């Protein structure tokens, strides 16, 4: 009897455990929702609804653009920490967006909006399929659904795949900029130009590239009939959507050393792209004028001399013109106003300055190469003492005064009549 009771209790326990397991299985099999609809709003596909009642129509999205995904659902359960995630995957690139967490109540209706970037890479296709996956996930329940969308390239688009230039160049050097450009648009790109430009130096070079074909552009055949039959194929082949080339830029000799931005632009009437790269320019002679001393001291009326070394770092002869300024009581001049400096050489020019009044003076020396100002140097002169206290000036003044006094005395003596002669003339007997 006891054994029967034990067997009966064991059977009850087993049935109870089975019921509990079935209950858990039932709960875990329950989806968060059975009513989901999704709208994809974009510049190309607008308000297209996907659900069980509407046939999916493969809306077209444009690569590189952003689209808004609106998710509508009615919850079949109560749950917390619920998030909605939208994922757009082309197989090569994947973009994902997720909402913040929220609570859902059984029978409640919800709308969530997410913004997704459409994957850019389409491998070697003008258009391709992308999977849009919507996942609603909570603490105890979840739900997911996938849709197939079409992604295609922009109508007209170009991409700089690579841009190579030296890490550093010397002033006066000509360097090459190598580039690879790909037509990543749907149609051919006509009349393409590339421009390499260093804005800070106003250095620019433009090259005409003609046409870059699309991946699957149309092909035309031109046949010339003469002594020979020549067939020219115009159009796209597998590798004709990519074009490589080289463009040369020359750095001026007189630029300052430093880091400069190089802008590379690809453009035509339908598309354009600009890529910015960094270029280091080195220059041991950033100035064409080297001065051993910028400031001199001299007594009033004395000359002060400055030595200017004029450098020509170029590979050809350059003629420089030196213009020295005079300011107020100070006068200055160069011993040579025109200097011809051979290529890769230098010459010294002497600047003479003087002032008769005590004080500090600043004056500029401009060096021109042709009509272009090559450099400006500011020099200073400190004049000590004044023209009144200068011994030479004082002696000169004293001698001048003595000379004037003697001159007056001489004039008086010459013009005065003798008095005795007049007295003899007045005597009577």
KOLVOSE-520996 format. One record per residue (C-alpha): residue number from 1; residue in three letters; x, y, z. Coordinates in steps of 0.1 Angstrom, whole numbers, always signed. Example, Ala and Ser with C-alpha at 12.3 -4.5 7.8 and 13.67 -1.06 7.14 Angstrom:
<rs>
+-----+---------+-------+-------+-------+
| num | residuo |    px |    py |    pz |
+-----+---------+-------+-------+-------+
|   1 |     ALA |  +123 |   -45 |   +78 |
|   2 |     SER |  +137 |   -11 |   +71 |
+-----+---------+-------+-------+-------+
</rs>
This chain:
<rs>
+-----+---------+-------+-------+-------+
| num | residuo |    px |    py |    pz |
+-----+---------+-------+-------+-------+
|   1 |     UNK |    +0 |    +0 |    +0 |
|   2 |     UNK |   +28 |   +23 |    +9 |
|   3 |     UNK |   +45 |   +15 |   -24 |
|   4 |     UNK |   +13 |   +24 |   -43 |
|   5 |     UNK |   +12 |   +57 |   -25 |
|   6 |     UNK |   +48 |   +65 |   -34 |
|   7 |     UNK |   +42 |   +57 |   -70 |
|   8 |     UNK |   +11 |   +79 |   -70 |
|   9 |     UNK |   +29 |  +108 |   -55 |
|  10 |     UNK |   +57 |  +104 |   -80 |
|  11 |     UNK |   +32 |  +104 |  -109 |
|  12 |     UNK |   +16 |  +136 |   -96 |
|  13 |     UNK |   +50 |  +153 |   -93 |
|  14 |     UNK |   +59 |  +143 |  -128 |
|  15 |     UNK |   +26 |  +156 |  -142 |
|  16 |     UNK |   +31 |  +189 |  -123 |
|  17 |     UNK |   +66 |  +193 |  -136 |
|  18 |     UNK |   +54 |  +186 |  -172 |
|  19 |     UNK |   +27 |  +212 |  -169 |
|  20 |     UNK |   +52 |  +238 |  -156 |
|  21 |     UNK |   +76 |  +230 |  -185 |
|  22 |     UNK |   +47 |  +233 |  -210 |
|  23 |     UNK |   +37 |  +266 |  -195 |
|  24 |     UNK |   +73 |  +279 |  -198 |
|  25 |     UNK |   +74 |  +267 |  -234 |
|  26 |     UNK |   +42 |  +284 |  -241 |
|  27 |     UNK |   +54 |  +317 |  -227 |
|  28 |     UNK |   +87 |  +315 |  -245 |
|  29 |     UNK |   +69 |  +308 |  -278 |
|  30 |     UNK |   +48 |  +339 |  -274 |
|  31 |     UNK |   +59 |  +368 |  -296 |
|  32 |     UNK |   +58 |  +403 |  -283 |
|  33 |     UNK |   +35 |  +413 |  -312 |
|  34 |     UNK |   +16 |  +397 |  -341 |
|  35 |     UNK |    +8 |  +431 |  -357 |
|  36 |     UNK |   +37 |  +449 |  -373 |
|  37 |     UNK |   +39 |  +474 |  -401 |
|  38 |     UNK |   +69 |  +494 |  -414 |
|  39 |     UNK |   +71 |  +525 |  -434 |
|  40 |     UNK |  +103 |  +536 |  -452 |
|  41 |     UNK |  +104 |  +572 |  -460 |
|  42 |     UNK |  +131 |  +585 |  -483 |
|  43 |     UNK |  +137 |  +608 |  -512 |
|  44 |     UNK |  +130 |  +579 |  -536 |
|  45 |     UNK |  +106 |  +556 |  -517 |
|  46 |     UNK |   +78 |  +574 |  -498 |
|  47 |     UNK |   +53 |  +560 |  -474 |
|  48 |     UNK |   +55 |  +524 |  -486 |
|  49 |     UNK |   +38 |  +501 |  -461 |
|  50 |     UNK |   +48 |  +465 |  -455 |
|  51 |     UNK |   +26 |  +441 |  -435 |
|  52 |     UNK |    +8 |  +409 |  -439 |
|  53 |     UNK |   -20 |  +425 |  -459 |
|  54 |     UNK |    +1 |  +446 |  -483 |
|  55 |     UNK |   +23 |  +430 |  -509 |
|  56 |     UNK |   +59 |  +440 |  -506 |
|  57 |     UNK |   +70 |  +460 |  -536 |
|  58 |     UNK |  +109 |  +463 |  -534 |
|  59 |     UNK |  +112 |  +501 |  -528 |
|  60 |     UNK |  +144 |  +516 |  -542 |
|  61 |     UNK |  +168 |  +534 |  -518 |
|  62 |     UNK |  +197 |  +556 |  -529 |
|  63 |     UNK |  +232 |  +546 |  -517 |
|  64 |     UNK |  +247 |  +571 |  -493 |
|  65 |     UNK |  +214 |  +589 |  -484 |
|  66 |     UNK |  +195 |  +587 |  -451 |
|  67 |     UNK |  +160 |  +572 |  -448 |
|  68 |     UNK |  +135 |  +573 |  -420 |
|  69 |     UNK |  +120 |  +539 |  -408 |
|  70 |     UNK |   +87 |  +541 |  -390 |
|  71 |     UNK |   +77 |  +510 |  -370 |
|  72 |     UNK |   +41 |  +505 |  -359 |
|  73 |     UNK |   +30 |  +476 |  -337 |
|  74 |     UNK |    +4 |  +465 |  -311 |
|  75 |     UNK |   +18 |  +446 |  -281 |
|  76 |     UNK |    +3 |  +412 |  -272 |
|  77 |     UNK |   +20 |  +411 |  -238 |
|  78 |     UNK |   +32 |  +432 |  -209 |
|  79 |     UNK |   +70 |  +438 |  -209 |
|  80 |     UNK |   +97 |  +462 |  -199 |
|  81 |     UNK |  +130 |  +475 |  -212 |
|  82 |     UNK |  +118 |  +471 |  -248 |
|  83 |     UNK |  +139 |  +485 |  -277 |
|  84 |     UNK |  +132 |  +486 |  -315 |
|  85 |     UNK |  +163 |  +481 |  -337 |
|  86 |     UNK |  +164 |  +486 |  -375 |
|  87 |     UNK |  +193 |  +471 |  -394 |
|  88 |     UNK |  +201 |  +477 |  -431 |
|  89 |     UNK |  +226 |  +452 |  -446 |
|  90 |     UNK |  +239 |  +449 |  -482 |
|  91 |     UNK |  +263 |  +421 |  -474 |
|  92 |     UNK |  +293 |  +444 |  -475 |
|  93 |     UNK |  +281 |  +473 |  -453 |
|  94 |     UNK |  +257 |  +473 |  -424 |
|  95 |     UNK |  +241 |  +503 |  -406 |
|  96 |     UNK |  +220 |  +500 |  -375 |
|  97 |     UNK |  +198 |  +523 |  -354 |
|  98 |     UNK |  +181 |  +516 |  -320 |
|  99 |     UNK |  +155 |  +534 |  -299 |
| 100 |     UNK |  +158 |  +540 |  -262 |
| 101 |     UNK |  +141 |  +515 |  -239 |
| 102 |     UNK |  +104 |  +518 |  -230 |
| 103 |     UNK |   +76 |  +497 |  -215 |
| 104 |     UNK |   +48 |  +480 |  -234 |
| 105 |     UNK |   +13 |  +470 |  -222 |
| 106 |     UNK |    -8 |  +442 |  -236 |
| 107 |     UNK |   -31 |  +457 |  -262 |
| 108 |     UNK |   -12 |  +490 |  -264 |
| 109 |     UNK |    -3 |  +505 |  -298 |
| 110 |     UNK |   +32 |  +520 |  -304 |
| 111 |     UNK |   +50 |  +540 |  -331 |
| 112 |     UNK |   +88 |  +543 |  -332 |
| 113 |     UNK |  +109 |  +563 |  -357 |
| 114 |     UNK |  +145 |  +555 |  -366 |
| 115 |     UNK |  +169 |  +571 |  -391 |
| 116 |     UNK |  +192 |  +549 |  -411 |
| 117 |     UNK |  +220 |  +556 |  -435 |
| 118 |     UNK |  +217 |  +536 |  -467 |
| 119 |     UNK |  +249 |  +516 |  -472 |
| 120 |     UNK |  +272 |  +532 |  -497 |
| 121 |     UNK |  +292 |  +502 |  -510 |
| 122 |     UNK |  +275 |  +482 |  -537 |
| 123 |     UNK |  +306 |  +461 |  -547 |
| 124 |     UNK |  +306 |  +460 |  -585 |
| 125 |     UNK |  +269 |  +465 |  -591 |
| 126 |     UNK |  +248 |  +494 |  -601 |
| 127 |     UNK |  +221 |  +482 |  -578 |
| 128 |     UNK |  +217 |  +454 |  -553 |
| 129 |     UNK |  +194 |  +441 |  -526 |
| 130 |     UNK |  +196 |  +451 |  -490 |
| 131 |     UNK |  +180 |  +433 |  -460 |
| 132 |     UNK |  +160 |  +455 |  -436 |
| 133 |     UNK |  +156 |  +437 |  -403 |
| 134 |     UNK |  +132 |  +451 |  -376 |
| 135 |     UNK |  +137 |  +436 |  -341 |
| 136 |     UNK |  +115 |  +444 |  -311 |
| 137 |     UNK |  +131 |  +430 |  -280 |
| 138 |     UNK |  +121 |  +432 |  -243 |
| 139 |     UNK |  +131 |  +415 |  -211 |
| 140 |     UNK |  +108 |  +384 |  -216 |
| 141 |     UNK |   +96 |  +386 |  -252 |
| 142 |     UNK |  +109 |  +396 |  -286 |
| 143 |     UNK |   +99 |  +397 |  -323 |
| 144 |     UNK |  +117 |  +402 |  -356 |
| 145 |     UNK |  +108 |  +406 |  -392 |
| 146 |     UNK |  +130 |  +410 |  -423 |
| 147 |     UNK |  +122 |  +428 |  -456 |
| 148 |     UNK |  +141 |  +430 |  -489 |
| 149 |     UNK |  +148 |  +464 |  -503 |
| 150 |     UNK |  +166 |  +476 |  -534 |
| 151 |     UNK |  +196 |  +499 |  -531 |
| 152 |     UNK |  +210 |  +516 |  -562 |
| 153 |     UNK |  +237 |  +541 |  -569 |
| 154 |     UNK |  +233 |  +579 |  -572 |
| 155 |     UNK |  +226 |  +591 |  -607 |
| 156 |     UNK |  +260 |  +610 |  -610 |
| 157 |     UNK |  +287 |  +604 |  -585 |
| 158 |     UNK |  +325 |  +603 |  -584 |
| 159 |     UNK |  +348 |  +590 |  -557 |
| 160 |     UNK |  +384 |  +597 |  -551 |
| 161 |     UNK |  +397 |  +562 |  -542 |
| 162 |     UNK |  +432 |  +573 |  -535 |
| 163 |     UNK |  +453 |  +604 |  -534 |
| 164 |     UNK |  +491 |  +601 |  -530 |
| 165 |     UNK |  +516 |  +629 |  -525 |
| 166 |     UNK |  +550 |  +632 |  -508 |
| 167 |     UNK |  +550 |  +636 |  -471 |
| 168 |     UNK |  +572 |  +666 |  -474 |
| 169 |     UNK |  +587 |  +688 |  -502 |
| 170 |     UNK |  +613 |  +715 |  -504 |
| 171 |     UNK |  +605 |  +751 |  -514 |
| 172 |     UNK |  +610 |  +755 |  -552 |
| 173 |     UNK |  +604 |  +718 |  -558 |
| 174 |     UNK |  +580 |  +704 |  -583 |
| 175 |     UNK |  +561 |  +673 |  -570 |
| 176 |     UNK |  +536 |  +648 |  -583 |
| 177 |     UNK |  +501 |  +642 |  -570 |
| 178 |     UNK |  +489 |  +607 |  -580 |
| 179 |     UNK |  +452 |  +600 |  -580 |
| 180 |     UNK |  +427 |  +572 |  -586 |
| 181 |     UNK |  +391 |  +582 |  -594 |
| 182 |     UNK |  +361 |  +559 |  -597 |
| 183 |     UNK |  +327 |  +566 |  -612 |
| 184 |     UNK |  +304 |  +553 |  -585 |
| 185 |     UNK |  +273 |  +567 |  -601 |
| 186 |     UNK |  +247 |  +551 |  -623 |
| 187 |     UNK |  +255 |  +570 |  -655 |
| 188 |     UNK |  +287 |  +580 |  -674 |
| 189 |     UNK |  +305 |  +612 |  -663 |
| 190 |     UNK |  +313 |  +635 |  -692 |
| 191 |     UNK |  +339 |  +664 |  -693 |
| 192 |     UNK |  +356 |  +656 |  -660 |
| 193 |     UNK |  +382 |  +679 |  -646 |
| 194 |     UNK |  +406 |  +675 |  -617 |
| 195 |     UNK |  +422 |  +704 |  -598 |
| 196 |     UNK |  +450 |  +703 |  -573 |
| 197 |     UNK |  +452 |  +735 |  -552 |
| 198 |     UNK |  +472 |  +749 |  -523 |
| 199 |     UNK |  +450 |  +778 |  -511 |
| 200 |     UNK |  +476 |  +794 |  -488 |
| 201 |     UNK |  +501 |  +797 |  -516 |
| 202 |     UNK |  +477 |  +803 |  -545 |
| 203 |     UNK |  +493 |  +774 |  -563 |
| 204 |     UNK |  +468 |  +756 |  -587 |
| 205 |     UNK |  +468 |  +732 |  -616 |
| 206 |     UNK |  +438 |  +718 |  -635 |
| 207 |     UNK |  +438 |  +689 |  -659 |
| 208 |     UNK |  +410 |  +678 |  -682 |
| 209 |     UNK |  +401 |  +640 |  -680 |
| 210 |     UNK |  +373 |  +638 |  -706 |
| 211 |     UNK |  +349 |  +609 |  -697 |
| 212 |     UNK |  +347 |  +583 |  -670 |
| 213 |     UNK |  +323 |  +555 |  -678 |
| 214 |     UNK |  +298 |  +540 |  -655 |
| 215 |     UNK |  +301 |  +504 |  -645 |
| 216 |     UNK |  +276 |  +491 |  -670 |
| 217 |     UNK |  +276 |  +520 |  -694 |
| 218 |     UNK |  +263 |  +517 |  -730 |
| 219 |     UNK |  +288 |  +506 |  -756 |
| 220 |     UNK |  +288 |  +520 |  -791 |
| 221 |     UNK |  +309 |  +509 |  -821 |
| 222 |     UNK |  +324 |  +533 |  -847 |
| 223 |     UNK |  +337 |  +517 |  -879 |
| 224 |     UNK |  +360 |  +536 |  -903 |
| 225 |     UNK |  +361 |  +523 |  -939 |
| 226 |     UNK |  +392 |  +531 |  -959 |
| 227 |     UNK |  +423 |  +512 |  -969 |
| 228 |     UNK |  +418 |  +495 |  -936 |
| 229 |     UNK |  +387 |  +487 |  -916 |
| 230 |     UNK |  +391 |  +500 |  -880 |
| 231 |     UNK |  +365 |  +494 |  -854 |
| 232 |     UNK |  +366 |  +516 |  -823 |
| 233 |     UNK |  +347 |  +505 |  -792 |
| 234 |     UNK |  +334 |  +533 |  -771 |
| 235 |     UNK |  +318 |  +525 |  -738 |
| 236 |     UNK |  +323 |  +506 |  -706 |
| 237 |     UNK |  +343 |  +475 |  -698 |
| 238 |     UNK |  +348 |  +460 |  -664 |
| 239 |     UNK |  +378 |  +483 |  -655 |
| 240 |     UNK |  +368 |  +515 |  -673 |
| 241 |     UNK |  +349 |  +530 |  -644 |
| 242 |     UNK |  +382 |  +537 |  -627 |
| 243 |     UNK |  +408 |  +562 |  -639 |
| 244 |     UNK |  +442 |  +570 |  -626 |
| 245 |     UNK |  +465 |  +599 |  -633 |
| 246 |     UNK |  +491 |  +623 |  -621 |
| 247 |     UNK |  +492 |  +661 |  -618 |
| 248 |     UNK |  +523 |  +683 |  -610 |
| 249 |     UNK |  +525 |  +713 |  -587 |
| 250 |     UNK |  +554 |  +737 |  -582 |
| 251 |     UNK |  +561 |  +751 |  -548 |
| 252 |     UNK |  +574 |  +787 |  -548 |
| 253 |     UNK |  +610 |  +793 |  -535 |
| 254 |     UNK |  +600 |  +820 |  -511 |
| 255 |     UNK |  +573 |  +802 |  -490 |
| 256 |     UNK |  +577 |  +798 |  -453 |
| 257 |     UNK |  +583 |  +763 |  -440 |
| 258 |     UNK |  +552 |  +747 |  -424 |
| 259 |     UNK |  +521 |  +725 |  -428 |
| 260 |     UNK |  +498 |  +733 |  -458 |
| 261 |     UNK |  +464 |  +720 |  -469 |
| 262 |     UNK |  +462 |  +706 |  -504 |
| 263 |     UNK |  +427 |  +704 |  -519 |
| 264 |     UNK |  +420 |  +680 |  -547 |
| 265 |     UNK |  +387 |  +685 |  -565 |
| 266 |     UNK |  +370 |  +663 |  -591 |
| 267 |     UNK |  +342 |  +679 |  -609 |
| 268 |     UNK |  +319 |  +682 |  -639 |
| 269 |     UNK |  +285 |  +696 |  -646 |
| 270 |     UNK |  +267 |  +668 |  -627 |
| 271 |     UNK |  +290 |  +658 |  -598 |
| 272 |     UNK |  +319 |  +670 |  -577 |
| 273 |     UNK |  +340 |  +658 |  -548 |
| 274 |     UNK |  +368 |  +675 |  -528 |
| 275 |     UNK |  +394 |  +657 |  -508 |
| 276 |     UNK |  +419 |  +676 |  -485 |
| 277 |     UNK |  +453 |  +663 |  -477 |
| 278 |     UNK |  +482 |  +677 |  -457 |
| 279 |     UNK |  +516 |  +687 |  -471 |
| 280 |     UNK |  +548 |  +696 |  -452 |
| 281 |     UNK |  +570 |  +722 |  -470 |
| 282 |     UNK |  +606 |  +727 |  -459 |
| 283 |     UNK |  +626 |  +758 |  -466 |
| 284 |     UNK |  +661 |  +766 |  -453 |
| 285 |     UNK |  +658 |  +800 |  -469 |
| 286 |     UNK |  +623 |  +812 |  -461 |
| 287 |     UNK |  +635 |  +848 |  -465 |
| 288 |     UNK |  +654 |  +862 |  -495 |
| 289 |     UNK |  +671 |  +887 |  -473 |
| 290 |     UNK |  +694 |  +879 |  -444 |
| 291 |     UNK |  +706 |  +907 |  -421 |
| 292 |     UNK |  +736 |  +903 |  -397 |
| 293 |     UNK |  +723 |  +932 |  -374 |
| 294 |     UNK |  +689 |  +947 |  -374 |
| 295 |     UNK |  +698 |  +975 |  -350 |
| 296 |     UNK |  +727 |  +999 |  -348 |
| 297 |     UNK |  +738 | +1028 |  -326 |
| 298 |     UNK |  +756 | +1059 |  -339 |
| 299 |     UNK |  +763 | +1095 |  -329 |
| 300 |     UNK |  +743 | +1123 |  -344 |
| 301 |     UNK |  +753 | +1130 |  -379 |
| 302 |     UNK |  +773 | +1098 |  -382 |
| 303 |     UNK |  +766 | +1070 |  -407 |
| 304 |     UNK |  +755 | +1036 |  -397 |
| 305 |     UNK |  +759 | +1007 |  -421 |
| 306 |     UNK |  +739 |  +975 |  -424 |
| 307 |     UNK |  +748 |  +945 |  -445 |
| 308 |     UNK |  +720 |  +927 |  -463 |
| 309 |     UNK |  +727 |  +893 |  -478 |
| 310 |     UNK |  +704 |  +888 |  -509 |
| 311 |     UNK |  +699 |  +851 |  -515 |
| 312 |     UNK |  +687 |  +836 |  -548 |
| 313 |     UNK |  +678 |  +799 |  -541 |
| 314 |     UNK |  +662 |  +794 |  -576 |
| 315 |     UNK |  +678 |  +777 |  -605 |
| 316 |     UNK |  +680 |  +808 |  -627 |
| 317 |     UNK |  +694 |  +843 |  -624 |
| 318 |     UNK |  +672 |  +868 |  -606 |
| 319 |     UNK |  +675 |  +906 |  -606 |
| 320 |     UNK |  +665 |  +922 |  -573 |
| 321 |     UNK |  +657 |  +959 |  -568 |
| 322 |     UNK |  +664 |  +974 |  -534 |
| 323 |     UNK |  +644 | +1004 |  -522 |
| 324 |     UNK |  +654 | +1020 |  -489 |
| 325 |     UNK |  +629 | +1042 |  -471 |
| 326 |     UNK |  +636 | +1075 |  -453 |
| 327 |     UNK |  +615 | +1087 |  -424 |
| 328 |     UNK |  +614 | +1121 |  -408 |
| 329 |     UNK |  +650 | +1133 |  -398 |
| 330 |     UNK |  +665 | +1100 |  -409 |
| 331 |     UNK |  +679 | +1093 |  -444 |
| 332 |     UNK |  +689 | +1060 |  -458 |
| 333 |     UNK |  +703 | +1046 |  -491 |
| 334 |     UNK |  +717 | +1015 |  -506 |
| 335 |     UNK |  +751 | +1013 |  -522 |
| 336 |     UNK |  +734 |  +993 |  -551 |
| 337 |     UNK |  +698 |  +997 |  -560 |
| 338 |     UNK |  +698 |  +969 |  -586 |
| 339 |     UNK |  +715 |  +936 |  -579 |
| 340 |     UNK |  +718 |  +906 |  -602 |
| 341 |     UNK |  +722 |  +874 |  -583 |
| 342 |     UNK |  +731 |  +842 |  -602 |
| 343 |     UNK |  +712 |  +810 |  -596 |
| 344 |     UNK |  +719 |  +794 |  -562 |
| 345 |     UNK |  +741 |  +823 |  -552 |
| 346 |     UNK |  +740 |  +855 |  -530 |
| 347 |     UNK |  +753 |  +890 |  -529 |
| 348 |     UNK |  +758 |  +916 |  -501 |
| 349 |     UNK |  +742 |  +950 |  -503 |
| 350 |     UNK |  +752 |  +978 |  -478 |
| 351 |     UNK |  +725 | +1001 |  -464 |
| 352 |     UNK |  +737 | +1035 |  -450 |
| 353 |     UNK |  +715 | +1054 |  -426 |
| 354 |     UNK |  +721 | +1086 |  -406 |
| 355 |     UNK |  +702 | +1113 |  -386 |
| 356 |     UNK |  +713 | +1146 |  -370 |
| 357 |     UNK |  +688 | +1145 |  -341 |
| 358 |     UNK |  +690 | +1122 |  -311 |
| 359 |     UNK |  +664 | +1095 |  -309 |
| 360 |     UNK |  +653 | +1061 |  -321 |
| 361 |     UNK |  +644 | +1055 |  -358 |
| 362 |     UNK |  +628 | +1026 |  -377 |
| 363 |     UNK |  +629 | +1023 |  -414 |
| 364 |     UNK |  +621 |  +997 |  -440 |
| 365 |     UNK |  +642 |  +982 |  -468 |
| 366 |     UNK |  +621 |  +966 |  -496 |
| 367 |     UNK |  +635 |  +940 |  -519 |
| 368 |     UNK |  +617 |  +935 |  -552 |
| 369 |     UNK |  +620 |  +906 |  -577 |
| 370 |     UNK |  +606 |  +922 |  -608 |
| 371 |     UNK |  +574 |  +938 |  -598 |
| 372 |     UNK |  +569 |  +913 |  -569 |
| 373 |     UNK |  +578 |  +922 |  -534 |
| 374 |     UNK |  +603 |  +894 |  -524 |
| 375 |     UNK |  +609 |  +906 |  -488 |
| 376 |     UNK |  +608 |  +936 |  -465 |
| 377 |     UNK |  +633 |  +941 |  -437 |
| 378 |     UNK |  +628 |  +966 |  -409 |
| 379 |     UNK |  +660 |  +982 |  -395 |
| 380 |     UNK |  +665 | +1004 |  -364 |
| 381 |     UNK |  +689 | +1032 |  -357 |
| 382 |     UNK |  +696 | +1046 |  -322 |
| 383 |     UNK |  +711 | +1081 |  -324 |
| 384 |     UNK |  +730 | +1093 |  -293 |
| 385 |     UNK |  +737 | +1130 |  -286 |
| 386 |     UNK |  +724 | +1159 |  -307 |
| 387 |     UNK |  +738 | +1183 |  -332 |
| 388 |     UNK |  +742 | +1210 |  -305 |
| 389 |     UNK |  +766 | +1190 |  -283 |
| 390 |     UNK |  +786 | +1174 |  -311 |
| 391 |     UNK |  +822 | +1189 |  -308 |
| 392 |     UNK |  +827 | +1191 |  -346 |
| 393 |     UNK |  +794 | +1210 |  -350 |
| 394 |     UNK |  +803 | +1233 |  -321 |
| 395 |     UNK |  +837 | +1241 |  -336 |
| 396 |     UNK |  +821 | +1248 |  -369 |
| 397 |     UNK |  +796 | +1272 |  -353 |
| 398 |     UNK |  +824 | +1290 |  -334 |
| 399 |     UNK |  +845 | +1295 |  -365 |
| 400 |     UNK |  +815 | +1307 |  -384 |
| 401 |     UNK |  +808 | +1333 |  -357 |
| 402 |     UNK |  +844 | +1345 |  -357 |
| 403 |     UNK |  +844 | +1348 |  -395 |
| 404 |     UNK |  +812 | +1369 |  -394 |
| 405 |     UNK |  +827 | +1392 |  -367 |
| 406 |     UNK |  +859 | +1398 |  -387 |
| 407 |     UNK |  +839 | +1404 |  -418 |
| 408 |     UNK |  +818 | +1431 |  -401 |
| 409 |     UNK |  +850 | +1448 |  -387 |
| 410 |     UNK |  +866 | +1448 |  -421 |
| 411 |     UNK |  +836 | +1463 |  -437 |
| 412 |     UNK |  +835 | +1491 |  -410 |
| 413 |     UNK |  +871 | +1499 |  -414 |
| 414 |     UNK |  +869 | +1502 |  -452 |
| 415 |     UNK |  +839 | +1524 |  -452 |
| 416 |     UNK |  +851 | +1549 |  -424 |
| 417 |     UNK |  +867 | +1584 |  -435 |
| 418 |     UNK |  +899 | +1598 |  -419 |
| 419 |     UNK |  +890 | +1626 |  -393 |
| 420 |     UNK |  +924 | +1645 |  -396 |
| 421 |     UNK |  +921 | +1653 |  -432 |
| 422 |     UNK |  +888 | +1670 |  -426 |
| 423 |     UNK |  +903 | +1692 |  -398 |
| 424 |     UNK |  +931 | +1705 |  -421 |
| 425 |     UNK |  +906 | +1714 |  -447 |
| 426 |     UNK |  +888 | +1738 |  -423 |
| 427 |     UNK |  +919 | +1759 |  -412 |
| 428 |     UNK |  +923 | +1797 |  -421 |
| 429 |     UNK |  +952 | +1822 |  -417 |
+-----+---------+-------+-------+-------+
</rs>
